[in-house]
Amino acid sequence: MSYYERHIFFCLNQRDNGADCCAAHQAQQGFEHCKARVKAEGLAGAGKVRVNKAGCLDRCAAGPVAVVYPEAVWYTYVDSSDIDEIVESHLKNGQVVERLLVPPGVGR
């Protein structure tokens, strides 16, 4: 058994060369909102969910992105309501949010 049931990693990468990146699409706010919601829902901690920061996840074209493990489900999101849906549906109830999935071939 894993220490956490699920991890969600948010790309917070900032590119200095002006190239598009998750940080330019309010990724930090998405991370902070998710962390607060997971805590408020009582989902944080051992045996439950861990919300983590990540550097570049190399899926920039879909940014901002987050990935949930162990399922390896890649999400994109626009605002806090999208994050709320990921928390409620996937992190709490184990149901993938199909409408927010990153298409398989989208990379950098």
Secondary structure as GFF3:
##gff-version 3
##sequence-region A 1 108
A	DSSP	beta_strand	6	11	.	.	.	ID=ss1
A	DSSP	three_ten_helix	22	25	.	.	.	ID=ss2
A	DSSP	alpha_helix	27	40	.	.	.	ID=ss3
A	DSSP	beta_strand	49	54	.	.	.	ID=ss4
A	DSSP	three_ten_helix	60	62	.	.	.	ID=ss5
A	DSSP	beta_strand	65	69	.	.	.	ID=ss6
A	DSSP	beta_strand	73	76	.	.	.	ID=ss7
A	DSSP	alpha_helix	80	85	.	.	.	ID=ss8
A	DSSP	pi_helix	86	92	.	.	.	ID=ss9
A	DSSP	three_ten_helix	98	100	.	.	.	ID=ss10
###
